[in-house]
């Protein structure tokens, strides 16, 4: 293995990165994060947009909250979800990039 930035990461940093990737490792959660990068949203419109049952979307939001990917604020009777780290947009863009030649 050659010297690179991964070798300079501490075990706790590596664990946080692995936990983040595990939280994002589901197509529904990736779709939720992509949508929340554009704008904060409540669970009912999210469920409608995704074409999924509200309890299913809520469970995925709970996983994302536990991982610190999204946060929730109460506004009146609604819970509004937003991405906690806008730099996730860069990670999402890497996932959307076409594979490089030779891969």
C-alpha positions as a Markdown table, in Angstrom:
| # | Residue | x | y | z |
|---|---|---|---|---|
| 1 | Unk | 0.0 | 0.0 | 0.0 |
| 2 | Unk | 1.3 | 3.4 | -0.9 |
| 3 | Unk | 1.3 | 6.4 | 1.4 |
| 4 | Unk | -2.0 | 8.2 | 1.1 |
| 5 | Unk | -4.6 | 10.1 | 3.2 |
| 6 | Unk | -6.2 | 6.9 | 4.4 |
| 7 | Unk | -3.1 | 6.0 | 6.2 |
| 8 | Unk | -3.1 | 9.3 | 8.1 |
| 9 | Unk | -6.6 | 8.7 | 9.5 |
| 10 | Unk | -6.9 | 7.6 | 13.1 |
| 11 | Unk | -9.0 | 4.5 | 14.0 |
| 12 | Unk | -11.8 | 6.7 | 15.3 |
| 13 | Unk | -11.9 | 8.7 | 12.1 |
| 14 | Unk | -12.0 | 5.5 | 10.1 |
| 15 | Unk | -14.8 | 4.2 | 12.2 |
| 16 | Unk | -16.8 | 7.4 | 11.7 |
| 17 | Unk | -16.3 | 7.2 | 8.0 |
| 18 | Unk | -17.4 | 3.5 | 7.9 |
| 19 | Unk | -20.5 | 4.4 | 10.0 |
| 20 | Unk | -21.4 | 7.2 | 7.6 |
| 21 | Unk | -21.0 | 4.9 | 4.6 |
| 22 | Unk | -23.1 | 2.2 | 6.3 |
| 23 | Unk | -25.9 | 4.7 | 6.9 |
| 24 | Unk | -25.8 | 5.8 | 3.3 |
| 25 | Unk | -25.6 | 2.2 | 2.0 |
| 26 | Unk | -29.2 | 1.9 | 1.0 |
| 27 | Unk | -30.8 | 3.3 | -2.2 |
| 28 | Unk | -33.8 | 4.8 | -0.3 |
| 29 | Unk | -31.4 | 6.6 | 2.2 |
| 30 | Unk | -29.3 | 7.9 | -0.7 |
| 31 | Unk | -32.5 | 9.3 | -2.4 |
| 32 | Unk | -33.5 | 10.9 | 0.9 |
| 33 | Unk | -30.1 | 12.6 | 1.4 |
| 34 | Unk | -30.1 | 13.8 | -2.3 |
| 35 | Unk | -33.5 | 15.3 | -1.8 |
| 36 | Unk | -32.6 | 16.9 | 1.5 |
| 37 | Unk | -29.5 | 18.4 | 0.0 |
| 38 | Unk | -31.8 | 20.5 | -2.2 |
| 39 | Unk | -34.2 | 21.5 | 0.6 |
| 40 | Unk | -35.4 | 20.6 | 4.1 |
| 41 | Unk | -38.6 | 18.6 | 4.1 |
| 42 | Unk | -41.1 | 16.8 | 6.3 |
| 43 | Unk | -41.7 | 13.1 | 6.2 |
| 44 | Unk | -45.1 | 13.1 | 4.5 |
| 45 | Unk | -44.0 | 14.9 | 1.4 |
| 46 | Unk | -40.9 | 12.8 | 1.3 |
| 47 | Unk | -42.9 | 9.6 | 1.4 |
| 48 | Unk | -45.2 | 10.9 | -1.3 |
| 49 | Unk | -42.3 | 11.9 | -3.5 |
| 50 | Unk | -40.5 | 8.5 | -3.0 |
| 51 | Unk | -43.7 | 6.6 | -3.5 |
| 52 | Unk | -43.2 | 4.8 | -0.2 |
| 53 | Unk | -45.2 | 4.3 | 3.0 |
| 54 | Unk | -44.5 | 7.0 | 5.6 |
| 55 | Unk | -43.4 | 4.5 | 8.3 |
| 56 | Unk | -40.8 | 3.0 | 5.9 |
| 57 | Unk | -39.4 | 6.5 | 5.2 |
| 58 | Unk | -39.5 | 7.4 | 8.9 |
| 59 | Unk | -37.4 | 4.3 | 9.7 |
| 60 | Unk | -34.8 | 5.3 | 7.2 |
| 61 | Unk | -34.8 | 8.8 | 8.5 |
| 62 | Unk | -34.2 | 7.4 | 12.0 |
| 63 | Unk | -31.1 | 5.5 | 10.7 |
| 64 | Unk | -29.8 | 8.7 | 9.1 |
| 65 | Unk | -30.4 | 10.7 | 12.3 |
| 66 | Unk | -28.6 | 8.1 | 14.4 |
| 67 | Unk | -25.6 | 8.3 | 12.1 |
| 68 | Unk | -25.7 | 12.1 | 12.3 |
| 69 | Unk | -26.4 | 12.5 | 8.5 |
| 70 | Unk | -29.7 | 14.4 | 9.0 |
| 71 | Unk | -31.2 | 16.4 | 11.9 |
| 72 | Unk | -34.7 | 17.2 | 12.7 |
| 73 | Unk | -36.3 | 20.3 | 14.1 |
| 74 | Unk | -39.9 | 20.7 | 15.3 |
| 75 | Unk | -41.8 | 23.5 | 13.6 |
| 76 | Unk | -45.3 | 23.6 | 15.0 |
| 77 | Unk | -46.7 | 20.1 | 14.6 |
| 78 | Unk | -44.2 | 19.2 | 11.9 |
| 79 | Unk | -40.7 | 17.7 | 12.0 |
| 80 | Unk | -38.5 | 19.1 | 9.4 |
| 81 | Unk | -35.5 | 17.1 | 8.3 |
| 82 | Unk | -32.3 | 18.6 | 6.8 |
| 83 | Unk | -28.8 | 17.3 | 6.0 |
| 84 | Unk | -26.4 | 18.2 | 8.8 |
| 85 | Unk | -23.3 | 18.2 | 6.7 |
| 86 | Unk | -23.5 | 19.9 | 3.3 |
| 87 | Unk | -20.2 | 18.5 | 2.3 |
| 88 | Unk | -22.1 | 15.2 | 1.7 |
| 89 | Unk | -23.0 | 16.8 | -1.7 |
| 90 | Unk | -19.4 | 16.1 | -2.8 |
| 91 | Unk | -19.7 | 12.4 | -1.7 |
| 92 | Unk | -23.0 | 12.1 | -3.6 |
| 93 | Unk | -21.5 | 13.6 | -6.7 |
| 94 | Unk | -18.7 | 11.0 | -6.6 |
| 95 | Unk | -21.4 | 8.3 | -6.6 |
| 96 | Unk | -23.2 | 9.9 | -9.5 |
| 97 | Unk | -20.0 | 10.1 | -11.7 |
| 98 | Unk | -19.6 | 7.6 | -14.5 |
| 99 | Unk | -17.0 | 4.9 | -13.8 |
| 100 | Unk | -13.6 | 5.8 | -15.0 |
| 101 | Unk | -12.1 | 3.8 | -17.8 |
| 102 | Unk | -10.2 | 0.7 | -16.8 |
| 103 | Unk | -12.6 | 0.1 | -13.8 |
